[in-house]
Amino acid sequence: MSRVPVALSTSSVFPDGTAAAFEVASRLGYDGVEVMVMTDAVSQDPVALRRLSDHYAVPILAVHAPCLLVTQRVWGTDPWAKLVRAREAAEELGASTVVVHPPFRWQRDYSREFVAGLARMEGETPIRFAVENMYPWRAGSREVKAYSPGWDVRDEDYPHTTLDLSHTAVSGTDARDMAHDLGDRLAHIHLADGSGSARDEHLIPGRGTQPCAELLTDLAGRGFDGTVVVEVSTRRAVDRAAREADLAEALTFARRHLGQLHA
């Protein structure tokens, strides 16, 4: 059985930039990084990313397309063009996966063609487009339909999916049930934790209520062939040493429950 790689999302070092994530991943012993394409110019530049990867000897295992509200204008405003650029970056950088969110409801043309269009793109490249589970938005006690197709990736025929455990915390979904239901379509994990609040917390795994340990054990037992990416928020860390301690803890947690550490 092959060893499941554990990567670090570049977003996990925010407010430090993309370059810092490569340095931290190298020093702590992560197997690679997932590049979150953000407003940070380095994250958008495959040439700069290749230099960082080579310099720190840290492979780029995935590219997260700019799907967030704060990245609406990164790589232009056409959502299909963003996916093409993400695919091209992944191919150039040797990454196997592009992570993408379901469209926002107001992206009407994009959302109407999303499932079929993504299937066509998957047929044109070995890169896997792994659609990520999201969660309902809430305004007071009212649930707002923000995504179309919806936030639950089990409801659509996506060939590949990403399971994010901070998002399952917000949606009130059982992460192990979701992983089971997705079966072989589960290609990618965003490892984080959450308390079940309406906020997308991205806690260090083990500090919330999600079955992070159990899910990793399940994946190791079934021969999961994807990547586990630590995607956590460390913005409240008092300094860089505290941030790195959090990221080291998350890496140890992942490897322990994947069966990669021995007593």
N, C-alpha and C positions, 0 to 999 in steps of 0.2 A: 504494500500500500504506500503510495507516495505521500510525502510530508506536505501538509497544507501550509502554504506561505502566509505569514502574518506581516502585513504592510501598514505603514503609517500614512494617514491622510495629511496632506500639507495644511489642511484647515485646522489641524489639531494643535498647531503652534501659534495660532493667532493670539495676540496682535503682531507677533513676529511674522516675517514674510516667508515666501516659498523656499528661498535658499536655506533658511534656518532649518526647515524640515528635513532637508537632505542631510545636513550636518548632524542633527539629532538622531535621525534614523540610523546613520552610519555608526555613531558612537554607542548607541544603545543595542545595536545588533538586530534591528528589524530586517526582514527579508527584502524589502523594497518600499516604494511609496506609491500612493495614489495621488495624482495631481488634481487638485480642485481648481478649475479654471475660474479665476476671480478677477477683480479689478487690478490686482497686482500684475504689473507688466510682465514679470518673469514667468508667471504661471501661464501666460498666453503665448509664449515664445518657444517653439520647439527647439530652436538652436541653443538658447540659453538653458533650457531644461536638459538637453543632451550633455552640455558641458558640466552641469551640476552632477548628473548621473555618473558621468565618467570620472569626474574629480573625486567624488566620494565613494565610487564603486557601489552605488545603490541603484538597482534596476527600477525602472518605472513600470509597474504592473498594471495600472489602470489610469484612465483619464476620466474625470468627472466633468461632463459638459456643463457650460454656463446656463443653468436652468433656474437660478434663483431670481427673486425680485430685484436684488441688488446687482445682478449681472445681466439685466435685460438688454443692455447696449454693448456688452462684451462680444466681440467678433460679429458685430452688426446686430440687426434686429430681426432678421429672417430666421425662425427657429430651425428650419431644415438646413439652411446654410451653416448654422452652428454645429449641427450634428455631422455634416460633411467635414467641417474643419476638425472636429473632435476625432473623427475616424482617421483623417489624414495624420493628425498629430500622433494618435495611437500607433498607426502603422510605422511612422517615422521613428518613434521612440521605442518600438518593440513591445508595447503594451498589448495585452490580449483583450481588454475589456474597456468599453465606454459606458459609464453610468449615466443614465438619463432619467429625469422625472417625467411623470405624465404631464400633458399640457395643462395650462390654466384654462378655466372655463371660457374666458374672454378671447382666447386664441382660437377662434371658431374654425377657420379653415384648417389650421394645423391639427386641432383635436379631431376634426372629422376624418382626416386621412391618416391619423397617427398609427393605428394598429397595422393597417395595410402597408403604409409607407415604410414603417420600421421593418416589416417582414421583407419588403423589397430590398432595403439597404442591407439587411443581414445576408441576403442571397448574393450580394456583390462583393463581400469581403469576409475574411476569416475572423474579423473583429466581432466580439459579442456585444450587442447593445443590451445591457442589463437594466431593465426598467425598475425603478425603486418604489417600494411601498411608501405612501405618504400618510396623511391623517386628516380628519375633518377639521376645518377651521370653525371657530366658535366666536360668536358675538353675544356676550352675556350667556343666557341659557339657550340661545338659538344656534343651530348648526348651519354653517354656510357651505354651499357646494362650490368649492374652489377649483376642483380638477375635473376634466372631461377628456377621456374616460376617467372614472373615479379613482380614489386614492388606493383602493384595495387591488393589488396587481393580480390576485387570484381570479378576478372577474373578467379578465381579457386573455386572449390567446397569445401571450408574449412568449417567444422561444426562450428568452433568458430574463432572469429577474435578479434584483438586489433586495435583500432583507435587512432593514435598519431597525435595531432594537430600541432606539430612542423614539422612533416613529410608532412602533407597536405600543409603547407606553402611552403615548398621547392618544392613540386611537382606541385603546382598551382591547387590543387584539392579543390573543395568545400566540406568542412568537413561535413556539414549538408546533402548534397546530398549523400555522401559516407555512412553516418550513416543510412540514409533512405534506400539506396540500399541494405545494409547488413542486415537490418531487424533483425530478431531474432538471426542471426549468430553473431551479435555484442555482445561480452561478456565482454569487458574490454576496458577502456579508459586510455590513457596516456595524462593527462591534461598538456598542455604547450602552448606556443604561438610562433609565428614567424612573421617576417616582409615580407616574400615573397622573401627573398634573396636566393642564391644558398647554403647558409650555414645552417646547422641544428642547430638552435639557442637555442631552449628550453627556451624561455623567460617565465617570470612570467605571468600567464594568465591575460589578460587585457592590456598588454604592447605591443602587436603586432597587426596584422591585422586579425587574425583568429576569427571566430564567437564562441569563447569559451562560452560566457554567453548564447547565443542562443542555442547552442548544449546541454548544461547542462539542460536548461529549457525544451528542446524537450525530453530529456531522462527521466526527472522526470515526464513529462506529459504522457509518454507512458508506464510507469511502468518498466523501465530498472532494470534488476535483477543482473547486474554485479557490478564491482568495478571501481571507479574513482581513478586513481593513479596520484598524483602530481609528474611529472618527469621533473624537471627544472634544469637549470644550475645556480649555485650560486657561481661559482669559481671566479667571479670578485667582489664579496662582499669584502669590505675593512677589515672586521673582522667577528668573529662569531656572534656578536650581529646583524650586518647587515644581515648576512645570515639567522639568525632565524627570523628576521623581514620580509624578503622576503617569507620565508616558512609559516609564520603566515598569511601573506597577501594572499598567494595562497590558503590556507585552508579556510579562510573566503570567498574568491571569490567563491570557489567550493560550499560551503554550502549555500551561499546566492542564487546562481542561481539554485541550486537543490531544493530550497524552504525549507531549513532546518533552516534558521534564520528568526526571526520575528521582525518586527519593534517595 
